[in-house]
Amino acid sequence: MIYIFDESDEYFRCPNEALETSGALTLRIKLRRGEAANPKVILYPDGGAAEEIAMAFERTSGIYDLYNAEIKFEAAGLYWYHFLIEALGRGTFTVPEYAGGGFQVTVYTPPASTPDWLGGGIIYHIFVDRFFKAGDAPIRPGATQRSDWGGCPYFLPDEMGIVKNSDFFGGDLNGIAEKLPYLEGLGVTCIYLSPVFEAASNHKYDTGDFMKVDQAFGGDEALERLCKEAHSCGIRVVLDGVFNHVGSDSRYFNRYGSYDDLGAYQSAESPYRSWFSFYADGSYESWWGIELLPSINEREASYKEFICGDGGVVSHWMGKGVSGWRLDVVDELPDEFLDPLCAAVRKADPNALIVGEVWEDASNKLAYGVRRRYFLGGQLDSVTNYPLKNSIIACVREGNVEQLTSTMSSLCRNYPKPALDSMMNILGTHDTMRILTALGGSDFPEGKLAMSNYQLSQQEREMAKQRLMLASALQFTLPGVPCVYYGDEAGMDGGADPFNRRCYPWGLEDAELLSWYRRLAKLRREHGCFVNGRYELCESRLGVFAFTRGGGASRILIAVNVSDTDRVLSASGFNYDLLKDEYTDALTVSAGTPGIFSIR
């Protein structure tokens, strides 16, 4: 090769991670002597003018000449670079070949603090109506109270073609409080609740009143009780903040006259009218064209004050014991709203958690033509880790260790270390099919009617369980914090919404899976390297993905073997097999299993 440069290798890019402001980056490249020379780094801030930096000759290494350059960064932002190299007698060329994108450098202002209670723990995501029923709570007129706990949620549209999501199984916040001993035994340190504010639907993403907890969930007192009792167990409560749209049946829009307030739909004189965008024909802007969900203009000053101001929605609920927010579709919240929102959260509690729902690489996210700055300073602590979710599934289902390797390399390189260590590592959510189904299913039917009857065969289920043990081992040990979607640990299956939102199967849990999740949680509690320990790839080939966490004399090695052959990773040393509870001098990982070892 005429040149050698590997962005994932710390020899060529050091440090191979995001940089704090005033940090320095050293780049190296090898050029084949007599064929290439005079390399330059072309550096440009995102959207800015390019700067040309000459690289210095360092030394000769075999048939290559080694060059280096040190670059210092004073301002937070995204930067891009590529190399311009002279091919002797043949003009110039760039590395990468297409220099328009180049290689990314993330430079960030260190956060004043990140939640010290998050690392080493487990987040547990609960869809409130389907977790546990403590009693009979009132529901809205027109809603359906289900008496068949565990039955199939209603999914067919009504005569108007609308799926109302108006069937309730009765799960509530008091029910979650009653199950705190179960959650504590599972190792949960943070409960992330689906929306709890007053709304017509069972999912509550159609907010009716931001200042009231829905009576079907037990009302304000139930949330306060849950926060207080959970905190006494060492568990924090995080709410789902849905701030980019509300329900058409809300105090603010009031399309159906359900509230005493003069809603925006009812009159141009409504105090909420400026929150929404209406067209000349009387129609209005709605979220993804769903009329039940009118979109909010988050730049409107009165709305920002209502959510972010003193006594507003954020400060009100944090005063009731809430410890943070997961921000729904955060890419639809402009910086003009997200900045004061995050400031309001940290003003109420500097140790609160702010997680954004992002499905892509959040470090370079472009949303509606705007580059987002979630991690550059002052905004998010973390995001939902969908890239890792997708790569874990590809690894354990398809044997694609290369994709997982690439994803981890990219995340470690692009995300600030505090954000990386706080990532919400998911395998399934209320927006995706159950992880057990995703890992074991095949020939998924088209349409909700067909999917409502879909079940894993016994053979598929056993295969899915084996794969889930591999997947959860990665979820619990890679950088970030595992987020378990309620019931995954119990062996729940199901397709996408609403079949991923069935009731928790109390008394019918898969005992083997439940025991496995508890064991993983115990490992996280007992080994501090899972809080913020260094991630280092050890092996990625022949169906084995292995890495270490920690540093110095004490490290944990984690390996998953998705091949059909047993593998020995090391034949020397005096190590401890944490899954078998025995000392070993050979790190053997059987086919289709994970291995977790304390190594010296």
N, C-alpha and C positions, 0 to 999 in steps of 0.2 A: 504493500500500500504506500501511496505517496505521502500519507499523513496518518497519525494515530491520535485520536481524541475520543475519550469516553466520558460523557457528562456524568454518568453514574459512579465514576471512579474518583475517590477523593484525591488521588494522586494528580489528576488532571484538573479538578475543580475543588479547591479547598478554602473554606469548609463547604461541604456538599449539603447545604441547608440554607434556609432563609437567614438573612442578616439583620441585626439590629442597626439602627442609624449610627453612623460613624464607624461602622464595621468595614472590614477589608476582605476582598476576594482575590485569591491567587489562581490564575489560570495557566495551564501548561499545555503545550502541543508538541508532538514529535513530527519532524519533517525529514523525509528521505534525502540524505545528502546527495547533492549533485542534481536533484530533480525539483526541489522546492526550497524557497528561502523567503526572507523578509516578511514574516507574518505580522499582521496587525489585528488588533481587536477593534471592531466597530461597535461602539456602545451607544445606545440611545434610550432615554427615558420614554415610558409609554406615551406616545403621541408627541414626543419632542424631537429636537434636532440631534443628529448623530455626532459622536465624537470619535476621532481616530486615535488609537493608542498603540504605539510601536511596542513590540515584544522584544525582550532582551535575550541574547544567546546565553544559555546557562551552561551547557556541556554537551559533549558527544556521547552517544550511547549506541554502540554497535554501528549499524548503518544509518542511524538517525541522529539528527541534531535536535536538541531539546531547547525550547524557548519558553519564557515565562513573562507574565505581566501581573502586577498587583494593582488592583483598582479599589479606591476608597469611595464610600457612599455617605453623603452627609444628609440627604433628605429621604424620607420615607416615600415609597412608591414602587411600581413595577418597572423593571429595566429589562432590556433585551440586548443580546450581543450575538455577533457572529464573527468569524475569522475571514480576513481577506489575505490571500496567500499568492505569492508569485511562483507560478510554475515555470521554471527556467526555460526560456526559449519559446514558451507557449502562452504567454499572457498571464492573467490572474484568474483565480477561482475562489469560491466562497465555501465555508464550512459552517453550518450545513449548506447543501447545494442551493436550497431555496432560502435566501437570507431574509425574506420579508417577515418571517416569524422569528427565527433565531431561537436562542436559548434564553430561558427566563431566570431572572434574579428577583426575589422578593425582599424588599427592604422595609422594615417595620419599626414603629416606635413601640418600645416595650410597654405592655399593659401595666397600669399602676398595681393591679392585683388580678389574680384569677382565683376562682373558688377553691379554697384549700380543702373543702369537704368532699370534692368530687373525685379526685384521683384515688385509685385503688378500690373504688366501690363499683356498684352496679346500678344502672338506671332501669326502671321497670315501667313500661308504657301501658297504661290502662285505658281501655274504652269503657267509660264508666257504666253505661247501661247494661253491660254484658259481663261484669266481673263478679259481683256478689250482691244479693238482695238482703237488706237488713230488715225491711218492713214494707208496708204498703204506703207509697207516697202518691200524692195527687198528680194526675196528668191532665193535659189540656183537653177541652172538649174537641171531639172529632178524632182524637188519638185512640189507639188500640192498646189495651193492657193485655199482654200475653201471659198465659198461665202455664205454658209449655216450655219451661226453662231448658234451653239447649235446642229448641226447634229452629227450623230454617228461617232466617229473617225474611220479611216481605221484600220482594224485589221487582214485582211487576208494576207497570204504570197504571194510573187510574184512568177513568173515561176521558180525561183531558190530556192524557199522554204524559202525566207528571208522576215521577216516583217521589212520594212525599217523605219516605223514611219516618213514618209516624207510628210504628209499632214499638212498644216498650216492654222489655222483659223485667224491668224493675231494679236493675243494679243501681246502687246509689253510693254516695260518699260515706255514709255511716257504715255501709257494707264493707268498704275498703278499710275503714278504721277497725272494724271487727276482725279483719284478716291481716292486721299488722304483724301478729306473731308469725304467720306463714311467710310474709314478706321478709321479716327480720331473719327467719331461719334460712331463707333463700340467699341471704347476703345483700339484700337491696339496701341502698343508701340514698336513693333518690326516686321518687314517684313522679313520672311525667303523665299528667292527666289529659285526656282528650278534652275539648272545650266543655266548660261547666256552666257558662252564663245562660240566663233565660233565653230559650229559643223553641221554635215549634218542632224541630226534628229531634230524632234520637241521637244524631251525631253532633248537634249544636254548632255546626259551622255557619249556621244562618242566625247569627246573634240577634236577639230581640232586645236585650237590655244589658249593657256592659256592667251595670252597677248592682245586678242581682244574680245570685246563683239560682239555677232553675229549681223550682219546688220538687220536680220529679227526682232530683238528685239529693234532696234534703234541705235546700235553701242555704242561706249564708251561714247559719249556725253549724251546719254539717261540715262545711269547708273549714271553718275556724277550728272545730273539734279535730278534724283530720290533721290539720297542720300542727296543732298543739301536741296531739298524742304521737304523731309520727316523729316529731322533733325529739320527744322524750326517748324514742327508740333509736335515735341517731339517723333518722331518715328525713330528708327534705322533700318538699312538694313544689313542683314546677308546673305552671299552667300553660296551656296552648293559647298563645296570643294571636287572635285572628283580627287583624286591624285593617285589611285592605278591602273588605266588603262586609256587609251586614245582611240580615234577612229582609225580604220585602215585607214580612209580617213582623216589623220591629217598631220600637218607640220612635225611631229616627226617620223611617220611611213611611210606615203605617198605611200600607196600601189597602188593607182590609178593615181599617178602623178599629183594631183591637185595643188600641191605647188611647188614653185621654189626650195625649200631646198632639199638637197639630203637626203631622208628618210631612216630609218633603214631597211625597206623592200627592198629598191632599191639596197643597196650596203653595204658591210661590212665596207666600208670606211666612212660611214655616222657618223657624230659627235654624233648621237643619238643611234647608234647601241648598245652600252653597256647598254642602258636603257631597252632593251628587251632580251628575251631568245628565241633563234632559235634552231630547231632540225636539224639533219643531212639531212633530206629530204626536208628542206626548210620551213616546217611548223613552227609554233611559239606558245608560251604559251599565252593563252587568258583567259579572265575572264569567268569562268564557262564554258569554251569551246566555247564561242561565238566569232567567227573569226572577227566580226566587232569591237571587244573590246580587242585589244592586251594588255596583262598585263605589268605593269611597275615593274622594279627592283628598289624598293625605297631605297635600300642600296647603290646604285651607287652614288658615290660622286658628279659627275657632275649634276645628277638629283636633289639631295638634295640642291646643290647650286642654281640651276635654280629656285626651288620652295621657298627655305627658306633663301637664301642669300640676301645681301644688293642689292636692285634693282630687286630682284626676284619677282615671282608671288604674294606672300603674301604681301610684302611691297608695291608693285606697286599699288595694288587695295585698300589697306587700305589708301594709300595716296590720293586716289580718293574719299574717304568718306565712305568706307565700315567699319562696326562696329564689324565684327566677321565672324565666319565660322561654318557651320554645316558640319562635316567631314563624307563623304559617306563611308560605310563599314569600319569603323575605325579599326575593328579587323584585317583587312588585311594590316594595316600600322604598320610595326615593330617599336619597341621603338627607334631604331637607326634613324628612320625618324620622328617619332611622337615627340620626344623630341625637335629637332631643329625647327620643324614646330611650335609647341606651343610657343617656345621661340621667334620665329620670329614674331608671332602674338602679343605677349605681349610687345615686343620691339617697334613695330609700334604703339601700343595703349595698355597701361596697363589695361585699362578699357574695353577691347574687350571681346566678348563672344566666347568660344570654346565649341561646342556641338558635341558629337560623336554619330553616328548611331550604337546603340547596341540593340539587340532584347531580351537579357536575363538580369539577374542580373549582372550589370557591375562591382560590387565590387569584384567578385571572378571569372570573366570571364577567361576561358581557350580558347585560339585561336591558332590552329596549334601547340599544345603541349606546349605553353608558357602561363604562368599566366600573365595577364595584370595588370598594375598598374595605371590605369586611374586616380584614386582618391587619390593615396598615396602622391601626391605632385608634382607640376610642369607640369601636363598634362591637363586633361579636366576639364572644369567647370561643365559639365552636360552631360547627355545622353538622347536619346529618350526613353520615359518611356513605352515601350511595355508591361512589366509585369502588370503595372497598367491598361493600356488600356484593356488587356484581362480580368482582374478581374472585371473591371467596367461593361464590356459587360456581363460577367457571372452573375453579381449581378442583373442588371436591366432586362436582358432577361430571366434568368433562376431562379432568386430568390436566387442565391448562395452567401449569405452574408459572409459565412465562408471563401470562397476563397479570397474575398476582405480584410477581416480581417487579414488573414494570410499574404497576400502580403504586406499590409501596415506595419504590424509588422516587416516583414523581411527588407523592404526598410529602415524603421526608424532605425533599429538596425545595418544594414550593410553599409549604405551610410553616409559619412561625412555630417554634417548639412549644410555646404555651398552648397554641391552638391545636397542634397535633396531639398533645397529651390530653386534651379535653374533648376530642372528637366523639360524637355520638355514634358508636359503632353498631350498626343495625344489621340484622339479617332479614327481618320482615317488619312491616308496618301496616297501619290501617289502610294504606294506599296500594299495597302489593299483596300478592297471594301469600298464603302461609308458607313459611320456609320449608316445612316438611313436604308440602305438595310440590313446591318448586324444585326440591332435590330429588323426589322420587317419581313424580308424575310423568306421564307421556300421553301423546295424542289428546291434548287438551281440547275439549269441545268448544265450538263457537257459540256465542250467545249465552245469556244468563240463565235461560230456562234449562239448557243442557248442562251448564256448569253447576246448577243447583243440585243435580243428581250425581255429580262426578265424585268418585271415591277412589282412593288408592287401593290396589289389590294388596293382599297380605304380603306377597313377595316384594312389591314396590315399597310398602310401608317399612319392612325390615331393612331394605336397602337405603331408604331415606333416613332411617334412624342412625344407621352406621355413618352415613355422610354428614348428618347433623352433628354427630359427636366430633367429627373432624372440623366442621365449619365453626362450631361454638368454641372449640379449642383455640382456633385462630381469632375469633371475635373477642375472647376474653384475655388474650395474651399479646396481641399486636398493640402498638401505641394507640391510646384513646381509652374510652370507657364503654364497656358493652351496654347496649340498650336492648333488653329482652321485651319483646311484644308479648303481653299477657297470654299465657297458655302455650307458648312455644315450648317452654320447659316441661309442659304436661303432655306434649304430643298432639296438640291440636293441628288439624289440617284444614284445607279449604282454599278455594280460588280467590280471585280478587273481590273487592267490595261488591256486595255486603257479606260474601261467604267467608271472608277472613275476619268477620266481626261476630262470630257466634259466641254463645255463652261459655264461660269457663266451666270445664267438666268436673266440678267438685265430686270427689269420691271415685272418679273414673280416670284419674291421672295415670300416665305411663310411669310406673315406679322407677324403671331403669333410667329413663331420661331425667326424671326429677332428681334422682340421686347423683347423676352425672353433673347437672348444673350446680348442685350444692357443692360438689367437689371442686369444680372450677372456681366458684366463689371463694371457697376456703383458701385455695392457692393464691388468689388475688389478695386476700386479707393478710396472708402470712408472708408475702414477699414484696418488699417495698419497690423492687425494680419495676413493677407493673404500674407504679404511679407516674414516673417520668424517666425510667431507665432508658439508656441508649438502645436503639434498635440497630442490629447489624446482621445482614444476610450472610448465612453460612453456606447454603447449598440450594440450588434450584435446577434440578435436572433429573431425568429418569423417573419422574413422578414423585419426587421428594422436594418439599419446600421446608427449609430449616433456617432458623434465625436465633439470635440470642438477645436477651434483654439484660440490662445492667452493665457493669464494667468492673475493672480491677480483678481481684482474686475471686470474687463471688458473682457468678452469672447463672441465669436460667437459659437452657437451650430448649427450644420448642421445635418439633418437627411433625409434619403430617406426611404420611406415605399414601398417596392415591394410586400407587401402582399395584400390581398383583404379585410382587416379589418382596420378601423381607429385605431390609437394608440395614447394614451396620455403618453408622456414621463415624465411629471412632473405636479403636481397639485398645486404647491406652488411657491411663488416668484412673482416678478413684472418685467415681461420681455416684449420685444418688438418684434413683428413678422415683420421681415424686408421685407417679400414678400407681406403681407397684409397691411403694414403700419399702425399697430395698436398695442396698449398695450394689453397684455394677461397675465393671471395668470395660464394658462394651456397650456403646449406645446403640442398641438394636431397636428398630422401629418396624413392627410387623406390617405386612401388607394391609392396607385399608384401615389403619389405626393412627392415632396421634401418639406422640411421646413427649414427655416433659421431664427434663433432667436438671438437677442442680450440678453444675460442673465447676471444677477447680482448675 
